[in-house]
């Protein structure tokens, strides 16, 4: 029974706040109309920006693909020296600067 009383008290409080609820509803309607007007006015500009951003990202993706393919092609074009280049690059990246200086002096 206590739950029913709490529900009734809550409902009475909501009814007492009717003016606030009506004000919020009116504000939300006004806000909805303003957002719709902004979307109508700025929608084409936003769509154009999205299109240009998509074209730019596609351009970057194509450039990345071309650079990757050219890099792989040049690596394959080295032939038997490619293995030596890869091993030498790994060696250089794993050694410290002081060790690298000693290796270069030994060569």
Helices and strands as residue ranges (DSSP letters): H 2-16, H 18-77, H 81-94, H 97-106
